Amino acid sequence: MAHEGTLIGDRYRLLGPAGHGTVHARDERLDRIVALRPLFDEPAPAVPAPRAAVCDVVDEDSTTYLVLAYPGARTLTELLDEHRTLAPGLVARFGAQLASALAAAHDEGVLHSAVDPDHVVLSAEGRAGIVASGSALRAFLAPEVLDGGFPDFPSEVYSLGATLYAALGGEQCHPLTEAVLRLLHPYPTARPTMAAAEELLSGFLPSRPVSRPDGGARPALGGDYRCV
């Protein structure tokens, strides 16, 4: 299996294991998340549940990969119920997006107060959002809030860290985990700001491809992202 960060077929940047024998990848041509499944020597491997459309077939270094469509918008809780963990590259991607949105809210003096997997939604394009605030899951509250304190900006940083840690499944062998643990520092004043958290998480994102002579215009979907 190719390593995280490898570019398959000059198009699919591997983000890490996705479970069920697949890996998450970013389609750099269409800027969307897909799942790749190496065929190896199996005659007819089953497509991981839920059934996903096969959108491409790629040969790379004597390995054939099925490119599978990523499920539509779902909560992080739903995805973790299915996969148990998500690829570190995908976690860094949506973590940076969430931190960016929350940092903008913090700049306006606004707290979401319910950052947890139930309130995080991921789209098929790998973009993350936070649904309307409500009751937060207790397991994702900062220790000072559990002790009776009021939620504030540092406690929201903690909640984001706890959410990302859950998505990683407590994976200890990836550098991203060490970064996430900084958000989970038991002392609020020792945690980074949300803006600093965004910068920290963005450092784990793969670099964008070099701009094309056509100005980077994306190909039309019809005829480029096909299902076979």
Phi and psi in degrees as GROMACS dihedral restraints (atoms count N, CA, C in turn):
[ dihedral_restraints ]
;  ai    aj    ak    al  type     phi  dphi    fc
    3     4     5     6     1   -65.2    20    10
    4     5     6     7     1   157.1    20    10
    6     7     8     9     1   -84.3    20    10
    7     8     9    10     1   159.5    20    10
    9    10    11    12     1   -55.0    20    10
   10    11    12    13     1   136.2    20    10
   12    13    14    15     1    95.2    20    10
   13    14    15    16     1   -14.9    20    10
   15    16    17    18     1   -67.8    20    10
   16    17    18    19     1   141.5    20    10
   18    19    20    21     1   -98.0    20    10
   19    20    21    22     1   118.7    20    10
   21    22    23    24     1  -100.8    20    10
   22    23    24    25     1   130.1    20    10
   24    25    26    27     1    61.0    20    10
   25    26    27    28     1    29.1    20    10
   27    28    29    30     1    54.7    20    10
   28    29    30    31     1    27.5    20    10
   30    31    32    33     1  -150.2    20    10
   31    32    33    34     1   -40.1    20    10
   33    34    35    36     1  -105.5    20    10
   34    35    36    37     1   110.8    20    10
   36    37    38    39     1   -89.6    20    10
   37    38    39    40     1   116.3    20    10
   39    40    41    42     1   -68.1    20    10
   40    41    42    43     1   134.8    20    10
   42    43    44    45     1  -105.9    20    10
   43    44    45    46     1   -19.3    20    10
   45    46    47    48     1   135.1    20    10
   46    47    48    49     1   174.7    20    10
   48    49    50    51     1   -59.9    20    10
   49    50    51    52     1   142.4    20    10
   51    52    53    54     1  -118.5    20    10
   52    53    54    55     1     2.1    20    10
   54    55    56    57     1    86.7    20    10
   55    56    57    58     1   163.9    20    10
   57    58    59    60     1    58.1    20    10
   58    59    60    61     1    29.3    20    10
   60    61    62    63     1    75.8    20    10
   61    62    63    64     1    13.0    20    10
   63    64    65    66     1  -113.6    20    10
   64    65    66    67     1   167.9    20    10
   66    67    68    69     1  -127.8    20    10
   67    68    69    70     1   146.2    20    10
   69    70    71    72     1   -78.2    20    10
   70    71    72    73     1   147.6    20    10
   72    73    74    75     1  -148.7    20    10
   73    74    75    76     1   156.7    20    10
   75    76    77    78     1  -104.9    20    10
   76    77    78    79     1   121.9    20    10
   78    79    80    81     1   -73.4    20    10
   79    80    81    82     1   104.3    20    10
   81    82    83    84     1   -73.4    20    10
   82    83    84    85     1   -15.3    20    10
   84    85    86    87     1   -80.2    20    10
   85    86    87    88     1   -37.0    20    10
   87    88    89    90     1  -114.1    20    10
   88    89    90    91     1     2.2    20    10
   90    91    92    93     1    51.1    20    10
   91    92    93    94     1    60.4    20    10
   93    94    95    96     1  -145.4    20    10
   94    95    96    97     1   162.8    20    10
   96    97    98    99     1   -92.1    20    10
   97    98    99   100     1   137.3    20    10
   99   100   101   102     1  -134.0    20    10
  100   101   102   103     1   172.4    20    10
  102   103   104   105     1  -118.9    20    10
  103   104   105   106     1   134.2    20    10
  105   106   107   108     1  -109.3    20    10
  106   107   108   109     1   134.7    20    10
  108   109   110   111     1  -123.1    20    10
  109   110   111   112     1   115.7    20    10
  111   112   113   114     1   -71.7    20    10
  112   113   114   115     1   135.5    20    10
  114   115   116   117     1   -82.8    20    10
  115   116   117   118     1   -32.4    20    10
  117   118   119   120     1    51.4    20    10
  118   119   120   121     1  -125.7    20    10
  120   121   122   123     1  -110.5    20    10
  121   122   123   124     1     8.9    20    10
  123   124   125   126     1   -68.7    20    10
  124   125   126   127     1   137.8    20    10
  126   127   128   129     1   -68.1    20    10
  127   128   129   130     1   -38.9    20    10
  129   130   131   132     1  -157.7    20    10
  130   131   132   133     1    78.5    20    10
  132   133   134   135     1   -66.4    20    10
  133   134   135   136     1   147.4    20    10
  135   136   137   138     1   -75.5    20    10
  136   137   138   139     1   140.1    20    10
  138   139   140   141     1   -73.1    20    10
  139   140   141   142     1   129.8    20    10
  141   142   143   144     1   -58.6    20    10
  142   143   144   145     1   143.2    20    10
  144   145   146   147     1   -74.1    20    10
  145   146   147   148     1   145.7    20    10
  147   148   149   150     1   -70.1    20    10
  148   149   150   151     1   154.5    20    10
  150   151   152   153     1   -54.6    20    10
  151   152   153   154     1   132.1    20    10
  153   154   155   156     1  -121.2    20    10
  154   155   156   157     1   142.6    20    10
  156   157   158   159     1   -67.7    20    10
  157   158   159   160     1   139.8    20    10
  159   160   161   162     1   -86.2    20    10
  160   161   162   163     1   118.9    20    10
  162   163   164   165     1  -106.1    20    10
  163   164   165   166     1   -12.7    20    10
  165   166   167   168     1  -167.6    20    10
  166   167   168   169     1   161.3    20    10
  168   169   170   171     1  -132.2    20    10
  169   170   171   172     1   126.9    20    10
  171   172   173   174     1  -128.4    20    10
  172   173   174   175     1   134.9    20    10
  174   175   176   177     1  -104.5    20    10
  175   176   177   178     1   128.4    20    10
  177   178   179   180     1  -149.1    20    10
  178   179   180   181     1   121.9    20    10
  180   181   182   183     1    50.4    20    10
  181   182   183   184     1    52.8    20    10
  183   184   185   186     1    65.8    20    10
  184   185   186   187     1    13.0    20    10
  186   187   188   189     1  -120.0    20    10
  187   188   189   190     1   135.8    20    10
  189   190   191   192     1  -100.7    20    10
  190   191   192   193     1   131.1    20    10
  192   193   194   195     1  -114.7    20    10
  193   194   195   196     1   133.4    20    10
  195   196   197   198     1   -85.9    20    10
  196   197   198   199     1   133.5    20    10
  198   199   200   201     1  -101.9    20    10
  199   200   201   202     1   116.8    20    10
  201   202   203   204     1  -107.3    20    10
  202   203   204   205     1   140.3    20    10
  204   205   206   207     1   -64.0    20    10
  205   206   207   208     1   137.8    20    10
  207   208   209   210     1   -82.2    20    10
  208   209   210   211     1   144.1    20    10
  210   211   212   213     1   -58.2    20    10
  211   212   213   214     1   156.7    20    10
  213   214   215   216     1   -67.7    20    10
  214   215   216   217     1  -174.1    20    10
  216   217   218   219     1   -55.0    20    10
  217   218   219   220     1   127.9    20    10
  219   220   221   222     1  -146.8    20    10
  220   221   222   223     1   157.2    20    10
  222   223   224   225     1   -74.0    20    10
  223   224   225   226     1   156.3    20    10
  225   226   227   228     1   -61.5    20    10
  226   227   228   229     1   -34.9    20    10
  228   229   230   231     1   -58.7    20    10
  229   230   231   232     1   -44.6    20    10
  231   232   233   234     1   -62.8    20    10
  232   233   234   235     1   -42.0    20    10
  234   235   236   237     1   -66.6    20    10
  235   236   237   238     1   -39.5    20    10
  237   238   239   240     1   -71.1    20    10
  238   239   240   241     1   -32.5    20    10
  240   241   242   243     1   -61.3    20    10
  241   242   243   244     1   -32.5    20    10
  243   244   245   246     1   -86.1    20    10
  244   245   246   247     1   -45.8    20    10
  246   247   248   249     1  -103.2    20    10
  247   248   249   250     1   -15.8    20    10
  249   250   251   252     1    74.3    20    10
  250   251   252   253     1   -44.4    20    10
  252   253   254   255     1  -140.4    20    10
  253   254   255   256     1   163.7    20    10
  255   256   257   258     1  -119.0    20    10
  256   257   258   259     1   158.0    20    10
  258   259   260   261     1   -60.5    20    10
  259   260   261   262     1   138.4    20    10
  261   262   263   264     1   -54.2    20    10
  262   263   264   265     1   -39.7    20    10
  264   265   266   267     1   -62.8    20    10
  265   266   267   268     1   -36.5    20    10
  267   268   269   270     1   -71.2    20    10
  268   269   270   271     1   -39.2    20    10
  270   271   272   273     1   -62.8    20    10
  271   272   273   274     1   -42.8    20    10
  273   274   275   276     1   -62.8    20    10
  274   275   276   277     1   -39.3    20    10
  276   277   278   279     1   -63.1    20    10
  277   278   279   280     1   -53.1    20    10
  279   280   281   282     1   -76.2    20    10
  280   281   282   283     1   -26.3    20    10
  282   283   284   285     1   -64.4    20    10
  283   284   285   286     1   -41.8    20    10
  285   286   287   288     1   -65.7    20    10
  286   287   288   289     1   -37.8    20    10
  288   289   290   291     1   -65.0    20    10
  289   290   291   292     1   -44.2    20    10
  291   292   293   294     1   -64.5    20    10
  292   293   294   295     1   -43.6    20    10
  294   295   296   297     1   -61.7    20    10
  295   296   297   298     1   -37.6    20    10
  297   298   299   300     1   -63.2    20    10
  298   299   300   301     1   -46.0    20    10
  300   301   302   303     1   -65.4    20    10
  301   302   303   304     1   -41.5    20    10
  303   304   305   306     1   -70.5    20    10
  304   305   306   307     1   -35.5    20    10
  306   307   308   309     1   -63.4    20    10
  307   308   309   310     1   -40.2    20    10
  309   310   311   312     1   -63.4    20    10
  310   311   312   313     1   -39.3    20    10
  312   313   314   315     1   -66.0    20    10
  313   314   315   316     1   -41.8    20    10
  315   316   317   318     1   -61.6    20    10
  316   317   318   319     1   -37.0    20    10
  318   319   320   321     1   -60.5    20    10
  319   320   321   322     1   -26.6    20    10
  321   322   323   324     1   -95.0    20    10
  322   323   324   325     1     6.0    20    10
  324   325   326   327     1    76.9    20    10
  325   326   327   328     1    22.4    20    10
  327   328   329   330     1  -108.6    20    10
  328   329   330   331     1   133.0    20    10
  330   331   332   333     1  -105.8    20    10
  331   332   333   334     1   143.1    20    10
  333   334   335   336     1   -82.8    20    10
  334   335   336   337     1   -43.7    20    10
  336   337   338   339     1    72.9    20    10
  337   338   339   340     1     8.1    20    10
  339   340   341   342     1  -150.6    20    10
  340   341   342   343     1    55.5    20    10
  342   343   344   345     1   -87.3    20    10
  343   344   345   346     1   107.4    20    10
  345   346   347   348     1  -160.7    20    10
  346   347   348   349     1   170.9    20    10
  348   349   350   351     1   -59.9    20    10
  349   350   351   352     1   -26.0    20    10
  351   352   353   354     1   -68.6    20    10
  352   353   354   355     1   -25.9    20    10
  354   355   356   357     1  -105.4    20    10
  355   356   357   358     1    -0.3    20    10
  357   358   359   360     1   -99.6    20    10
  358   359   360   361     1   128.9    20    10
  360   361   362   363     1  -119.3    20    10
  361   362   363   364     1   132.5    20    10
  363   364   365   366     1  -112.9    20    10
  364   365   366   367     1   133.1    20    10
  366   367   368   369     1   -91.5    20    10
  367   368   369   370     1   170.1    20    10
  369   370   371   372     1   -62.8    20    10
  370   371   372   373     1   -24.3    20    10
  372   373   374   375     1   -83.5    20    10
  373   374   375   376     1     2.5    20    10
  375   376   377   378     1    79.2    20    10
  376   377   378   379     1    20.0    20    10
  378   379   380   381     1   -98.0    20    10
  379   380   381   382     1   139.2    20    10
  381   382   383   384     1  -108.0    20    10
  382   383   384   385     1   146.3    20    10
  384   385   386   387     1  -144.0    20    10
  385   386   387   388     1   168.7    20    10
  387   388   389   390     1  -119.5    20    10
  388   389   390   391     1   125.6    20    10
  390   391   392   393     1   -78.1    20    10
  391   392   393   394     1   170.6    20    10
  393   394   395   396     1   -49.6    20    10
  394   395   396   397     1   139.8    20    10
  396   397   398   399     1   -65.6    20    10
  397   398   399   400     1   156.8    20    10
  399   400   401   402     1  -165.1    20    10
  400   401   402   403     1  -151.7    20    10
  402   403   404   405     1   -72.5    20    10
  403   404   405   406     1   127.1    20    10
  405   406   407   408     1   -81.9    20    10
  406   407   408   409     1   148.8    20    10
  408   409   410   411     1   -69.5    20    10
  409   410   411   412     1   131.9    20    10
  411   412   413   414     1   -58.2    20    10
  412   413   414   415     1   -35.9    20    10
  414   415   416   417     1   -64.8    20    10
  415   416   417   418     1   -15.0    20    10
  417   418   419   420     1  -109.1    20    10
  418   419   420   421     1     9.0    20    10
  420   421   422   423     1   -84.3    20    10
  421   422   423   424     1   147.0    20    10
  423   424   425   426     1   -67.0    20    10
  424   425   426   427     1   152.1    20    10
  426   427   428   429     1   -59.5    20    10
  427   428   429   430     1   -34.4    20    10
  429   430   431   432     1   -69.6    20    10
  430   431   432   433     1   -28.2    20    10
  432   433   434   435     1   -74.0    20    10
  433   434   435   436     1   -40.9    20    10
  435   436   437   438     1   -62.9    20    10
  436   437   438   439     1   -26.8    20    10
  438   439   440   441     1   -83.7    20    10
  439   440   441   442     1     5.2    20    10
  441   442   443   444     1   106.7    20    10
  442   443   444   445     1    -0.2    20    10
  444   445   446   447     1   -78.0    20    10
  445   446   447   448     1   166.4    20    10
  447   448   449   450     1   -86.4    20    10
  448   449   450   451     1   144.1    20    10
  450   451   452   453     1   -60.6    20    10
  451   452   453   454     1   142.6    20    10
  453   454   455   456     1  -147.5    20    10
  454   455   456   457     1  -170.7    20    10
  456   457   458   459     1   -61.1    20    10
  457   458   459   460     1   -47.5    20    10
  459   460   461   462     1   -61.0    20    10
  460   461   462   463     1   -35.3    20    10
  462   463   464   465     1   -68.8    20    10
  463   464   465   466     1   -29.4    20    10
  465   466   467   468     1   -72.9    20    10
  466   467   468   469     1   -34.1    20    10
  468   469   470   471     1   -59.8    20    10
  469   470   471   472     1   -43.1    20    10
  471   472   473   474     1   -60.4    20    10
  472   473   474   475     1   -45.8    20    10
  474   475   476   477     1   -61.8    20    10
  475   476   477   478     1   -38.9    20    10
  477   478   479   480     1   -63.8    20    10
  478   479   480   481     1   -44.3    20    10
  480   481   482   483     1   -59.8    20    10
  481   482   483   484     1   -42.1    20    10
  483   484   485   486     1   -64.6    20    10
  484   485   486   487     1   -36.6    20    10
  486   487   488   489     1   -65.7    20    10
  487   488   489   490     1   -44.9    20    10
  489   490   491   492     1   -67.7    20    10
  490   491   492   493     1   -37.4    20    10
  492   493   494   495     1   -63.2    20    10
  493   494   495   496     1   -39.9    20    10
  495   496   497   498     1   -63.6    20    10
  496   497   498   499     1   -39.7    20    10
  498   499   500   501     1   -65.5    20    10
  499   500   501   502     1   -31.6    20    10
  501   502   503   504     1   -80.0    20    10
  502   503   504   505     1    -9.8    20    10
  504   505   506   507     1    67.3    20    10
  505   506   507   508     1    26.1    20    10
  507   508   509   510     1    71.0    20    10
  508   509   510   511     1    17.5    20    10
  510   511   512   513     1   -54.5    20    10
  511   512   513   514     1   120.5    20    10
  513   514   515   516     1   -99.6    20    10
  514   515   516   517     1    -7.4    20    10
  516   517   518   519     1  -104.0    20    10
  517   518   519   520     1    22.4    20    10
  519   520   521   522     1  -127.1    20    10
  520   521   522   523     1   137.5    20    10
  522   523   524   525     1   -56.7    20    10
  523   524   525   526     1   -27.2    20    10
  525   526   527   528     1   -61.6    20    10
  526   527   528   529     1   -34.1    20    10
  528   529   530   531     1   -60.0    20    10
  529   530   531   532     1   -41.7    20    10
  531   532   533   534     1   -61.3    20    10
  532   533   534   535     1   -38.9    20    10
  534   535   536   537     1   -66.2    20    10
  535   536   537   538     1   -42.6    20    10
  537   538   539   540     1   -63.6    20    10
  538   539   540   541     1   -37.5    20    10
  540   541   542   543     1   -63.2    20    10
  541   542   543   544     1   -24.0    20    10
  543   544   545   546     1   -66.0    20    10
  544   545   546   547     1   -31.6    20    10
  546   547   548   549     1   -73.2    20    10
  547   548   549   550     1   -18.5    20    10
  549   550   551   552     1  -100.9    20    10
  550   551   552   553     1    17.4    20    10
  552   553   554   555     1   -58.7    20    10
  553   554   555   556     1   135.2    20    10
  555   556   557   558     1   -64.9    20    10
  556   557   558   559     1   -22.0    20    10
  558   559   560   561     1   -98.0    20    10
  559   560   561   562     1   119.4    20    10
  561   562   563   564     1   -54.3    20    10
  562   563   564   565     1   -39.9    20    10
  564   565   566   567     1   -70.3    20    10
  565   566   567   568     1   -15.7    20    10
  567   568   569   570     1   -91.0    20    10
  568   569   570   571     1    -6.5    20    10
  570   571   572   573     1   -82.3    20    10
  571   572   573   574     1   150.4    20    10
  573   574   575   576     1   -68.9    20    10
  574   575   576   577     1   160.6    20    10
  576   577   578   579     1   -68.9    20    10
  577   578   579   580     1   169.1    20    10
  579   580   581   582     1   -65.9    20    10
  580   581   582   583     1   -37.1    20    10
  582   583   584   585     1   -63.4    20    10
  583   584   585   586     1   -40.9    20    10
  585   586   587   588     1   -67.4    20    10
  586   587   588   589     1   -34.6    20    10
  588   589   590   591     1   -63.6    20    10
  589   590   591   592     1   -40.4    20    10
  591   592   593   594     1   -60.1    20    10
  592   593   594   595     1   -46.5    20    10
  594   595   596   597     1   -62.9    20    10
  595   596   597   598     1   -40.7    20    10
  597   598   599   600     1   -62.3    20    10
  598   599   600   601     1   -47.4    20    10
  600   601   602   603     1   -70.8    20    10
  601   602   603   604     1   -34.3    20    10
  603   604   605   606     1   -64.1    20    10
  604   605   606   607     1   -24.5    20    10
  606   607   608   609     1   -65.8    20    10
  607   608   609   610     1   -13.4    20    10
  609   610   611   612     1   -98.8    20    10
  610   611   612   613     1     1.8    20    10
  612   613   614   615     1   -83.9    20    10
  613   614   615   616     1   141.2    20    10
  615   616   617   618     1   -65.3    20    10
  616   617   618   619     1   148.9    20    10
  618   619   620   621     1   -69.4    20    10
  619   620   621   622     1   150.7    20    10
  621   622   623   624     1   -69.5    20    10
  622   623   624   625     1   151.7    20    10
  624   625   626   627     1   -65.8    20    10
  625   626   627   628     1   156.8    20    10
  627   628   629   630     1   -63.8    20    10
  628   629   630   631     1   140.0    20    10
  630   631   632   633     1   -59.4    20    10
  631   632   633   634     1   141.5    20    10
  633   634   635   636     1   -89.7    20    10
  634   635   636   637     1   159.7    20    10
  636   637   638   639     1   -60.3    20    10
  637   638   639   640     1   -23.7    20    10
  639   640   641   642     1   -79.8    20    10
  640   641   642   643     1     9.8    20    10
  642   643   644   645     1    85.3    20    10
  643   644   645   646     1     9.5    20    10
  645   646   647   648     1    83.3    20    10
  646   647   648   649     1    13.0    20    10
  648   649   650   651     1   -61.7    20    10
  649   650   651   652     1   134.0    20    10
  651   652   653   654     1   -80.0    20    10
  652   653   654   655     1   142.3    20    10
  654   655   656   657     1   -64.0    20    10
  655   656   657   658     1   154.4    20    10
  657   658   659   660     1   -63.3    20    10
  658   659   660   661     1   144.7    20    10
  660   661   662   663     1   -62.4    20    10
  661   662   663   664     1   -46.5    20    10
  663   664   665   666     1   -63.3    20    10
  664   665   666   667     1   119.9    20    10
  666   667   668   669     1    95.1    20    10
  667   668   669   670     1    -7.4    20    10
  669   670   671   672     1  -115.0    20    10
  670   671   672   673     1   -38.1    20    10
  672   673   674   675     1  -112.1    20    10
  673   674   675   676     1    83.9    20    10
  675   676   677   678     1   -98.2    20    10
  676   677   678   679     1   160.8    20    10
  678   679   680   681     1  -112.2    20    10
  679   680   681   682     1   133.8    20    10
